[in-house]
Amino acid sequence: MTVPVPDPSSVVRTTCPYCGVGCGVLATPDGQGGAGIAGDPEHPANFGRLCSKGSALGETLSLENRLLHPMLDGARVSWEAALGSVAGGLRRTAEQHGPESIAFYLSGQLLTEDYYVANKLAKGFLGTPHVDTNSRLCMSSAVAAHRRAFGSDTVPGCYEDLDEADVIVLVGSNTAWCHPILFRRMVDARAKRGTTLVVIDPRRTQTGEEADLFLGLKPGTDTALFSGLLVHLAESGALDQRFIAEHTAGFEAALDRARAIAPSLAATALATGLDEAEIGRFFDLFAKTPRVVTAFSQGANQSAQGTDKGNAIINCHLATGRIGQAGAGPFSLTGQPNAMGGREVGGLANMLAAHMHFAPEEVDRVRRFWAAPRIITGEGMKAVALFEAIERGKIKALWVMGTNPLVSMPRADAIKASLRKLDLYVVSEVMADSDTARAAGRRTVLLPALGWGEKNGTVTNSERRISRQRAFLKPPGEARPDWAILSDVARRLGHGQNFAYLSAAAIFREHAALSAFENNGTRDFDIGALSDISDGAYAANRPVQWPLPKRGGAGQKGRARLFADGRFYTFDERARFVAVQPPALAQDTSTAYPMVLNTGRVRDHWHTMTRTGKSQRLSAHRAVPFCEIHPDDAGPLGIRDGALCEVASEHGTAELEAMVTEGVRPGSLFMPMHWSDATASQARVGAVVRGVPDPVSGQPELKATPARVRPVAYRSRGFLLTRAPHAAPAGWWWARATILGGSALQFATQDGSREIALLMRGAFQGLELAEYADHARGRYRGAVYEAGRLVACLSLAPAEDKPDWEAAKALFAQAEPEAPERRALLSGRAAAAAAGPTICACHGVGLEVIAGVIAAGAGSVEAVGAACKAGTNCGSCIPEIRKLLPETLARSAA
């Protein structure tokens, strides 16, 4: 069979839709709705590398479960009817309850152009300040820390600093899994220049396992650690006194507060739960190494004291003058692909547009530029308060765009119930079956939006680099760009001349012009050099960093680093030290919830799995929702590794598979954020977390919810593999995953083998059913065939002996198994060796394959990669490979 060679002219340069790294992607459409995916070697964020998620983008482009047509109260309608309902509903709501009864909840996965139009419509013409975004949940504390310290939301450095640093400190960042391409740069720097990696995290993540120094501090004590560091810098003569005197303010007050929090090494150790020697090593590394980058992410931001954590870190860099210099500076690692772009256009409730806020002169400037007589004059409600206002009946109309708050927001069950109070509920979505799209208010309008690969625009990554997302697929069904939907609604509301956009390029030009409008260098965000960009130049535009002011000329490249000159965006151009508050992690005062629940991401999934859940490769590594628990806690509670447990808080419960590990501290739990009601029976993290907001940023606490855990007893465990997704019966615990050739449920039930046998016979009537049953031992296996084709198989065993599904998955992929494979399905034994659970998702390499090459003599990560490619792409599987090395070699030696 000859494989056609793609025409190079059909290759489209675009940008990955996942994390804030902003990797360049080469997409080659196949003409059938799919595309080949490769990394763009010319993109400065990744130089051709892609992580497991990026590598599998081609597997996520199918139209299953897509929202393809406008829907009104569950019925398909025309665009005319849908947009009329939206515009009419917004008009009625504003007339009856005032414009402040309308709210928008946006997403860091919108393109900048979509974001810009949404903010302009809401804040400039509808007159509502209540526009916030899911970026509130990931980086708003970093924004607030930047503004307090620098007078602007400015990331000082760039990715090249990671290549040039001698010490990289990662705070609350599982970079190896959440920003794998950046982590490869860090590991490369260690190999090339001996860079030391320090990881600070209550949980020993995969990043922590790769660290040269791991500091597993108590939850919520980051400010104590960095306060102790500031004291050490002062007492060891490591301060840059000239920089402090000439370019900063507030140092003495910040140092006095730091001394009150952590006056000594011993006090720091007591506050953080760390060993004095470990702390001393970290402090000395920081003090004696000029080139230090401190990168912080969700683990620091998602806290009721997230802003103080960011400022405690920035204080240490200001105190040593290590900011804006090659290989030195604080660095916020953004979670979403366009969280930075959303900040640029004012997507947060406490921002206006173009990094302006609500000083009277700034409001007037934007009013005049937009010609917006109803422009808002003050901040709106941030995400937590916004959804609480829906519960109280203060918000009557809500428009959600590109996000799934019923999974990701704290107190998600209460939010779900409150949506019934809305007079108008609008959801612009790609997926028809997201939890948020399926929720129903009194008047629900679903609007089909374009997804990645179908839409055109720009995104901005963590280093202020603007890149193009380009379309390479035809719009499916009746899906439309978000900016076009918003503009049509604006026209129906009488604002047509202000929203007469014909393209994303036209919106970008306006966005760039606003950034330069009356900007004489006192505002950090300025891309005025692009305000006259032609449609053709916009289509071909290469990645560029801001600021990019017009006065510098259109041919300039932007600035990689800021603040090296010691000039900041405050009124006196001095940076501000911030006197942070002592750590005060809220604990449950009763014995009802004695543990602390932490939340986060897994390696191969993104947000609520609406995209990554379509890939069998990405579903293979962590196929079920899980809860990490320390052995010291699991033992007394009677919780076994792999058994099911219930995690509960005062707000809700979840049932997950227990993962007993020393990676979490005693007294702590960890639960991933990705599973929704569409992919599991009861695993939404948002239903459990408390979400106390940071008083400065409004970002909710998602890392430390008082919780309890207990074992949950089910009679049986099993799996069901089917060609199309199969609904689980009521009463089952279940988790859905995509597999090669179909869909799979892992499940638990109180039913025994006899009841499951009856269920299989009823569910697949008229088809050939081959069965094995041992009812005395509670075991059952069944395989269903249609004209020789395997269409379903199920295996059931007592809960304590959960059947392994790897061999069955391999056989299921064959579609029409031969007689030996048919017998293997019923016997529960593989007819041939299976690859085992996936370890390397980029190359689809399983555990048994890696174990085999290690047993055959591969004694290092590099040797394993040479033998089977595992670990040679993004490297996020390297920590797991490294853990396998001594274990397998020891087994072979025995």
C-alpha angles and dihedrals in degrees: 000000000000117000111215115239111235117243105250089220089066093060110111123204110221141145130260114257097217129076131003094265087091100211120196115243132198110212121192110191115218095207092245100081096278135089143203112245130209136156118265107243091199097055110103094215097063111001091217100319122124131185124232092273094049092046091055097049090110089062093058101057100089121118098233110135092002120153100235104165136037113265130200117194090338097311126106113250138171123270087248092058094042096049091043089055092049095047093042092048093050091048093049092046093051092047095047102036106013129258091280089070088071122084137182124204111195138181143236086230093067116099117250092251092054090047092049095053093045092053094044092051095046102038099030106036112013088044099224121135092194099103116128137152143216085254083080085073096053116030113003091107089057088051091052092046091051092050093048092049104033104021088241141057093258127152100211101204145041141226092269087069088068089057092049103040122108092201125029116191115197114198118192091340126126088195095166089065105023101040101017097164092055090047089056088055089052092049090047089053089053090052094045104038106011095253113184117227117211118186121195113191138126087231124059096231127181086271090054090052089058095046125112087216123021120192109193098191127180114274114275098013100108092111090055091052095049092041087056089049092053090052090049092050090053095047096043096052094248096127122114095228094181093053091046092050098044104034111026144054134203100035098135094051091048092048092048090053091047090052090051091052101040112004096168145014090261092051091049090051091050093050096046102034090235130133115262092230092054091049091047091053091051093047092050092048091053095043097047100039116079095193106063127149117192109197117190131184144161095328089065099032100048093070140103084240097037096126092052090050090055092047093047087057094045090048090063093051093047090048091057097036089240100144133108091010129118109277095002137091147071111288128194111210105212120219103210133054095245107019087118092051090051089054090051093058097040098260093157120083092240094054134071113198139303090022091303124134136188108299105132093247091052093049089049092048093054092042091056094043093050094035084229112159094182097051115150119249103201146030124294130217118291120232100275093044091043094058091042087055089057088056090051092049094245094118112058102171127040129184114193117192126192100335141092108224094167086071103031105036120088116252087023095168091058090048091051091053093047094058089075088070094062121107090204128023117182124182122186103198148157096208124060095202104049113128090246094049091050094051112101131212126178092280115021124182120187115197119195111230131192117260135211111306091028103063136066129219145082139292131192121219133209094279094054092260116150114212134176125249106204131194118244099160131066116253107264121231110328096328116145138188114274092234091055092050091050093046091052091052090048090053091051088053092054100261098107099130091055093051102038094132118158097184145006088256091062091053091048091053090054092047091051092046092052090052089057098038109121088341110144094172097288092108120064098213109074125145095158091136087073097047093099096041112145123233089251094049090047090052091052098035115139125215113288135176126230145262092070106158122190092235088066094059132252093269097063122112101222126246121292095196136028135198096032086124091056093243117130135182097259122110091261094035091242125128117237127233110214124218099223126208122252116263110276109173106185111237131190107258093207128063092247095094107022099160134072118236118212122189136198149126137302125224104257105031132076127211109306098351097247088135108021091044088072093065119085090202093055092044094054102071100057106012099168134040111261144187121219114217132173117249090238089062099036096054100057090042092053094240115151126203107264094016123114125263138179120234112198137181130172088272104049150318140253133192117218143159111267118240108193108206142149088226090093124060120251108270092029134102131194126206127178121236103219108085119092136177087274093059106030141023098239115352109112108136090201091065090061108036121091101212104203102186126236105251092227104039102022089228110148124239107251098159105063118038118156104245146157132216133205136170118263117212121217124174097223142019128199150135135247121202118194137167092237127028110282122206116240118236118252114275097031123122104223146165124196126218135173115243133182105284099010150341132309138205124199105198148175125206143171088230121102131220095278093056092046091050089055091047092053092049091050097044096051104036115165094026130100110267121192113192144187118191133179100173093173089064096035095246130138136166127181135178123194122206133188115194090336094311118120107235103166142004133183135190126191132182138157110294094249090057101046110186118246113237104195096097092044091050090053091050092045090058089063093066094199107042121193123239096275091052091047090054090046091057091056096040093051090230126113118251087208135013114287123216091236127219112343115260101166108043094179092065099019095242117163133213096256092052092052092044089051096054090046090051088049091059109280100140102175141041089254093052091049090052092050091052101045108002093246111148095012099108120045094350096221089128094054095095090056092046090050091053090052094055103076093033095054095040090051090050091050092049091053 
